[in-house]
Amino acid sequence: MSTSVITLNKGRRAHLLRVIEGLSRGEAPDELVVVEMGGDDAPLPEPGFPVRRIFLDRGDLPLAAARNAGRQAARGDILVYLDVDCIPSPDLVAGLTASAAAHDGLICCAVSYLPAGAVRDGWRAADLDAAGRLHPVRHFPEHGVVPAPQPGLFWSLAFAVRAATWDRLGGFDESFDGYGAEDTDFAFRAAAAGVPILFAGGAHAWHQHHPAYDPPLQHFADIVRNAARFRDRHGFWPMDGWLDAFARLGLVEPDRAAGLTVRRQPTPEEIAAARLPDDRPF
């Protein structure tokens, strides 16, 4: 079966180059599709496998639309979505391809988070393994696949799906505009359609450091809008930890029983104060 790797980029050229380098160190995909969301048209290296670029400039961060555009451009039987911050392990493409060929599901692999400065020229996999920290909530097997405890743990950082299954699900819902809940909606719709969320062992990725915020106030408007859209469809609130944090800051009303009421927008000072220290990946 042929495999297309799809990654989305906006302003992360250095990270994208390491993604390409990582793919070139292992079993290469049949193609890499890069969806450029920020207009970067500087040439990319020729890694020994086809690299095609799609340009989509539709606002701040059109994640759902960009993932759909990547699928429309992809030619593979298996789609591997890899976040631009994620350097793939040498066995990631082969491992996720094999898992998706054997299991009709949304198949996620482990991602470890790297501190600032961990990735240097000539990086070695062993060094990244030593520096990375696994996410505390998601637990992956050493080998094989296991069902995720619940669809909300679907991880869009690194996952594989059969192209035919993606098409049957209809891809991501582009009414989720910008950042937040578009991937959770995709997972819950998949589960409702009988497509399980699976965690795969073996293959993994290393998440390159970038500034992170808790809560992500820089995406406040997107999160509020998309949370309401998700609740209208599924009957419960996603991203409830972030919504609770917004309420504690006085940005939204704490009682969401009748809907989400915005009191005010976050100030630049509040956004800056939410930035995590560089040694805290999450």
Backbone torsions as a table, in degrees:
resi	resn	phi	psi	omega
1	MET	NA	141.3	-179.6
2	SER	-86.0	151.7	-175.0
3	THR	-128.4	129.9	171.7
4	SER	-108.1	126.3	169.9
5	VAL	-93.8	134.1	-177.7
6	ILE	-124.1	129.3	176.6
7	THR	-135.5	148.8	-179.8
8	LEU	-108.9	138.5	-178.1
9	ASN	-133.0	135.0	168.2
10	LYS	-147.6	103.1	175.8
11	GLY	73.3	18.9	-178.4
12	ARG	-123.5	48.9	-174.6
13	ARG	-59.5	-43.9	-179.4
14	ALA	-60.6	-40.2	177.8
15	HIS	-66.7	-40.9	178.8
16	LEU	-59.9	-41.9	-179.8
17	LEU	-62.3	-34.3	177.8
18	ARG	-74.1	-31.6	172.6
19	VAL	-60.1	-47.3	179.7
20	ILE	-62.7	-42.2	177.8
21	GLU	-61.1	-44.0	179.0
22	GLY	-61.3	-42.5	177.9
23	LEU	-62.6	-35.2	-178.2
24	SER	-73.6	-16.1	-179.1
25	ARG	-86.1	-14.2	-178.7
26	GLY	-117.2	-160.6	174.7
27	GLU	-69.7	115.2	-170.3
28	ALA	-72.0	149.9	172.1
29	PRO	-72.9	170.3	174.8
30	ASP	-73.4	-22.2	175.3
31	GLU	-166.4	158.1	169.3
32	LEU	-118.3	126.4	175.4
33	VAL	-107.7	120.8	179.1
34	VAL	-108.5	119.8	176.1
35	VAL	-96.9	110.8	-178.1
36	GLU	-89.6	117.4	-178.7
37	MET	-99.3	-3.0	-174.7
38	GLY	-125.3	10.4	175.7
39	GLY	84.7	7.8	178.5
40	ASP	-70.2	112.7	179.5
41	ASP	-118.6	17.1	175.7
42	ALA	-63.8	144.0	-176.5
43	PRO	-58.2	147.6	174.9
44	LEU	-105.8	157.1	178.4
45	PRO	-65.5	161.9	176.2
46	GLU	-102.9	100.4	-170.1
47	PRO	-87.0	-0.3	-177.9
48	GLY	103.5	1.2	172.1
49	PHE	-139.3	156.7	-175.2
50	PRO	-64.3	136.6	173.7
51	VAL	-123.3	120.9	178.6
52	ARG	-120.2	145.3	-176.9
53	ARG	-120.6	137.8	175.9
54	ILE	-117.1	134.1	-177.5
55	PHE	-107.3	122.2	-176.6
56	LEU	-136.1	107.6	-179.4
57	ASP	-120.4	88.9	-174.4
58	ARG	-128.3	51.5	177.6
59	GLY	104.7	-159.4	-169.6
60	ASP	-65.6	-63.3	-174.9
61	LEU	-149.8	77.6	-174.6
62	PRO	-79.9	70.9	-170.1
63	LEU	-63.2	-46.8	-178.3
64	ALA	-62.2	-47.6	-179.8
65	ALA	-63.5	-37.4	-178.8
66	ALA	-68.4	-40.5	177.5
67	ARG	-64.6	-39.6	177.5
68	ASN	-65.8	-38.5	178.3
69	ALA	-64.5	-37.4	176.8
70	GLY	-63.2	-41.6	178.9
71	ARG	-65.0	-41.3	-178.8
72	GLN	-61.2	-32.2	-179.4
73	ALA	-84.0	-24.2	-172.6
74	ALA	-72.5	146.4	-178.3
75	ARG	-112.4	-3.8	-174.2
76	GLY	-80.2	160.4	174.2
77	ASP	-76.4	-30.1	178.1
78	ILE	-115.0	133.7	176.5
79	LEU	-105.9	125.8	174.2
80	VAL	-114.4	111.3	178.0
81	TYR	-91.3	124.2	-176.4
82	LEU	-129.0	118.7	179.4
83	ASP	-59.3	145.8	-177.5
84	VAL	-64.1	-19.0	177.7
85	ASP	-84.6	-6.0	-170.1
86	CYS	-103.6	112.4	172.4
87	ILE	-78.3	125.6	-178.5
88	PRO	-79.5	143.8	169.5
89	SER	-67.4	159.8	-177.5
90	PRO	-58.6	-26.1	-177.5
91	ASP	-100.3	9.2	-174.7
92	LEU	-64.7	-50.4	-176.8
93	VAL	-62.2	-47.9	-179.1
94	ALA	-65.2	-41.5	-177.4
95	GLY	-66.8	-47.0	179.9
96	LEU	-69.9	-33.9	176.2
97	THR	-62.0	-45.9	180.0
98	ALA	-63.5	-41.2	180.0
99	SER	-65.2	-42.0	-179.9
100	ALA	-70.3	-31.8	176.7
101	ALA	-67.4	-33.4	-176.8
102	ALA	-88.8	-24.1	-174.0
103	HIS	-133.9	126.9	178.8
104	ASP	-86.6	89.6	-178.1
105	GLY	-159.1	-176.6	168.7
106	LEU	-95.2	111.5	-168.1
107	ILE	-110.3	113.1	-178.5
108	CYS	-100.3	152.2	174.2
109	CYS	-121.4	166.2	-177.4
110	ALA	-67.5	146.2	176.0
111	VAL	-131.5	127.9	174.7
112	SER	-107.7	141.6	-174.7
113	TYR	-94.5	132.8	-177.5
114	LEU	-101.5	143.8	174.7
115	PRO	-75.2	168.9	177.5
116	ALA	-60.1	138.3	177.0
117	GLY	81.5	4.1	-176.5
118	ALA	-74.5	-27.5	-176.0
119	VAL	-103.4	117.1	178.3
120	ARG	-123.8	167.0	176.5
121	ASP	-56.1	137.4	-178.9
122	GLY	76.3	21.7	-178.5
123	TRP	-54.0	150.1	178.2
124	ARG	-116.8	143.8	-179.1
125	ALA	-58.4	-40.0	-178.7
126	ALA	-62.2	-37.2	179.2
127	ASP	-68.8	-39.1	178.5
128	LEU	-68.5	-38.2	175.7
129	ASP	-59.4	-42.4	-178.0
130	ALA	-68.4	-33.4	-175.8
131	ALA	-86.1	-23.9	-172.4
132	GLY	-76.9	154.2	175.7
133	ARG	-123.0	127.1	178.7
134	LEU	-74.8	152.7	178.5
135	HIS	-66.3	135.4	-173.6
136	PRO	-73.4	-15.6	-174.5
137	VAL	-97.8	-33.0	-176.0
138	ARG	-96.7	126.8	-177.1
139	HIS	-120.8	123.6	-175.0
140	PHE	-109.3	147.8	177.9
141	PRO	-73.7	163.3	174.5
142	GLU	-70.4	-37.4	-178.7
143	HIS	-141.0	160.9	176.7
144	GLY	71.1	-163.3	179.5
145	VAL	-129.6	150.3	175.5
146	VAL	-134.5	152.9	176.3
147	PRO	-66.4	141.2	172.1
148	ALA	-67.9	146.2	-179.2
149	PRO	-57.1	-33.3	177.3
150	GLN	-161.9	154.9	-173.9
151	PRO	-60.2	-24.7	-179.5
152	GLY	-64.8	-11.7	178.4
153	LEU	-93.0	4.1	172.3
154	PHE	-53.2	138.7	-174.7
155	TRP	-122.2	111.1	-177.5
156	SER	-82.4	0.0	177.8
157	LEU	-63.1	-39.8	-177.3
158	ALA	-155.0	105.5	-180.0
159	PHE	-150.3	159.5	178.6
160	ALA	-125.6	150.7	177.1
161	VAL	-155.8	147.7	174.2
162	ARG	-66.5	140.4	179.9
163	ALA	-60.0	-38.2	-180.0
164	ALA	-65.5	-34.7	178.5
165	THR	-70.3	-42.8	175.1
166	TRP	-54.0	-47.1	-177.5
167	ASP	-64.7	-38.6	178.8
168	ARG	-64.1	-35.9	178.8
169	LEU	-78.1	-17.8	-179.6
170	GLY	85.7	11.0	178.4
171	GLY	69.7	-160.0	-179.8
172	PHE	-82.1	148.2	179.2
173	ASP	-83.7	113.9	-175.4
174	GLU	-77.1	-0.5	170.7
175	SER	-73.2	-15.5	168.3
176	PHE	-83.2	100.0	-171.1
177	ASP	-101.2	127.3	-179.7
178	GLY	86.4	-145.4	-169.4
179	TYR	-97.3	133.6	168.1
180	GLY	108.3	126.6	171.0
181	ALA	77.2	-13.3	-179.7
182	GLU	-64.8	-35.6	179.4
183	ASP	-77.6	-35.8	176.8
184	THR	-65.4	-40.5	175.4
185	ASP	-60.6	-43.8	179.2
186	PHE	-58.4	-43.6	-178.1
187	ALA	-66.8	-43.0	-179.5
188	PHE	-68.9	-36.2	175.5
189	ARG	-65.8	-38.5	178.1
190	ALA	-62.8	-47.4	-179.3
191	ALA	-61.2	-40.1	179.2
192	ALA	-65.0	-26.9	179.6
193	ALA	-89.4	5.2	179.1
194	GLY	86.6	14.4	178.3
195	VAL	-102.0	109.1	-173.1
196	PRO	-76.4	157.8	170.9
197	ILE	-94.1	122.5	-175.1
198	LEU	-121.9	143.9	174.3
199	PHE	-105.2	126.8	-176.3
200	ALA	-106.5	141.9	175.4
201	GLY	-90.9	168.8	176.7
202	GLY	89.4	-83.4	-177.8
203	ALA	-62.3	144.4	177.1
204	HIS	-156.4	174.0	179.5
205	ALA	-137.5	158.1	176.6
206	TRP	-111.7	122.6	-177.2
207	HIS	-86.7	116.6	179.7
208	GLN	-71.4	143.9	-176.1
209	HIS	-68.3	142.2	167.8
210	HIS	-150.9	161.6	179.4
211	PRO	-55.3	133.8	-179.5
212	ALA	-127.9	153.6	-174.6
213	TYR	-131.4	139.4	178.1
214	ASP	-138.4	109.1	-4.1
215	PRO	-74.1	164.4	-177.3
216	PRO	-78.1	74.4	-175.6
217	LEU	-65.2	-22.7	179.0
218	GLN	-65.5	-16.4	178.3
219	HIS	-113.0	22.8	-172.8
220	PHE	-52.4	-51.8	-175.3
221	ALA	-62.9	-41.8	179.0
222	ASP	-63.0	-45.3	-176.5
223	ILE	-63.6	-44.3	179.7
224	VAL	-62.1	-47.1	-178.4
225	ARG	-64.6	-45.6	-176.8
226	ASN	-73.0	-31.5	176.1
227	ALA	-62.2	-42.3	178.9
228	ALA	-65.1	-39.9	177.8
229	ARG	-62.0	-44.0	-179.8
230	PHE	-63.5	-44.7	-178.3
231	ARG	-63.5	-38.6	177.8
232	ASP	-59.8	-35.4	-177.7
233	ARG	-84.7	-44.9	-169.2
234	HIS	-104.3	-12.9	174.2
235	GLY	88.0	5.8	176.1
236	PHE	-148.6	164.5	-175.6
237	TRP	-87.7	130.1	170.2
238	PRO	-86.9	171.9	172.7
239	MET	52.0	36.3	-172.1
240	ASP	-64.1	-29.9	176.8
241	GLY	-63.0	-40.8	178.0
242	TRP	-69.3	-40.8	179.6
243	LEU	-64.2	-38.6	176.5
244	ASP	-63.8	-39.4	178.2
245	ALA	-65.2	-39.3	176.2
246	PHE	-60.5	-40.5	179.9
247	ALA	-64.9	-40.9	179.6
248	ARG	-63.4	-28.7	177.5
249	LEU	-83.8	-3.4	-179.5
250	GLY	79.9	17.3	-178.4
251	LEU	-84.2	-31.5	178.3
252	VAL	-133.5	160.8	175.2
253	GLU	-68.9	138.8	-178.6
254	PRO	-69.1	-27.1	-179.1
255	ASP	-88.5	113.1	-178.5
256	ARG	-104.8	11.3	-175.0
257	ALA	-58.9	-38.7	-177.7
258	ALA	-102.3	6.1	-178.6
259	GLY	134.1	-179.2	-176.9
260	LEU	-108.3	115.1	-177.8
261	THR	-106.1	122.1	179.3
262	VAL	-86.2	129.0	175.7
263	ARG	-88.5	-43.3	-178.2
264	ARG	-164.2	170.0	176.2
265	GLN	-89.8	151.9	175.7
266	PRO	-67.7	147.0	178.4
267	THR	-84.1	159.2	174.4
268	PRO	-55.4	-35.1	180.0
269	GLU	-67.5	-38.9	178.1
270	GLU	-66.9	-39.5	177.9
271	ILE	-62.4	-45.4	-179.9
272	ALA	-62.8	-38.4	-178.9
273	ALA	-69.2	-21.9	-179.8
274	ALA	-80.1	-8.9	-178.6
275	ARG	-67.1	133.0	179.5
276	LEU	-77.7	150.8	172.3
277	PRO	-61.0	154.1	-175.3
278	ASP	-63.3	-20.8	179.8
279	ASP	-91.2	5.8	176.8
280	ARG	-114.3	105.7	-176.8
281	PRO	-77.5	-21.4	-179.9
282	PHE	-159.0	NA	NA
